[in-house]
Amino acid sequence: MFRMWGKIWKDNHLLRDIVIENNKEDTRTHKVFEALDEICYAFDLGKPIWLDSCVADFRKHSRARFTQDSFIEQIDFDYLEIQMIEED
């Protein structure tokens, strides 16, 4: 079972969250990108750009924060955070 938690934060308050599950036989990288796509679709967001700091944080802590710098369009929250809950 693969589960990822997506959260939108503004002023240190959780505005929205969602948990994405994926039971497919696929690589971890594909599951992460697919889950991020589903999170962005559910929150009606454009896909964020993986900056080097996001990649490093995700590798080290299994968590990444996407701020305004990661989005092309303007966002009305402080950051989108993704976090691994469970991996196969």
Sequence and secondary structure as in RCSB ss.txt:
>XXXX:A:sequence
MFRMWGKIWKDNHLLRDIVIENNKEDTRTHKVFEALDEICYAFDLGKPIWLDSCVADFRKHSRARFTQDSFIEQI
DFDYLEIQMIEED
>XXXX:A:secstr
 EEEEEEEEETTEEEEEEEEEE SS  HHHHHHHHHHHHHHHTT       HHHHHHHHHHSEEEE GGG SS  
SSSEEEEEEEE  
